[in-house]
Amino acid sequence: MLHYNLSLQSHASLEAEILVGDEHGNIRPESKATRATTVEMLQRLLKALAFIS
C-alpha cells in the first residue's frame, strides 16, 4: 500500500510500469533519483511509447 498522496500521473506511471519501486516495491518520492534510475525510467517510457524496442 502506498502511503503517499501520489498524483494521477504517478499512478498512471506505476500502472504502465514506467515508475517502479525499490526492491521491496516501495516508492520514495522524497528521495533523489540517481542518473541510472533516471535512465531506466526514460527507457521504460520510450518503450511504452514505442519509440524504442
N, C-alpha and C positions, 0 to 999 in steps of 0.2 A: 504494500500500500504506500502511495506517495504521501508525504507529509507536507508538501509544499503546495501553494496555490499556483499551479502552473497555468500558463496561458493556453488558449485554444491552439495556437501554433505549436507549442511544446507538446501538447497531447497528440496532435497530428504527426509531429516528428517522431514521437515514440511509437505510434501505430505503424508508421511507414518504416520503422527500424533505421531511421537516419540518426536519431539520438538514442543511444543505448546507455545503460548504467554501467557501473563498475562491475567487477567480477561477482558481486553479490546482487546486482541489479538495482543498486541504489543510485539515484540521481542527486547530484550535489551542485545545485545552481550557484551556490555561493563560492565555489572553488574555481580557480582559474584553469582554463584548458591549456594543455601543452600543445606544442606545434604538431606532434604526432597525432594527438587526439583530434585536432582541427583537420588535419589531412584525412583521417579516417572518416570523419563526418562528411567532409566535402566529397570524398569518393562515394560514400553511400548515397548522398544527394544526387550526384551526377548519374549514378547507376539507376536510381529511382526515376529520374527524368529521361532515361535512355540516351544520355549524351555519351556515355561510355559503356562498355560491356564488362 
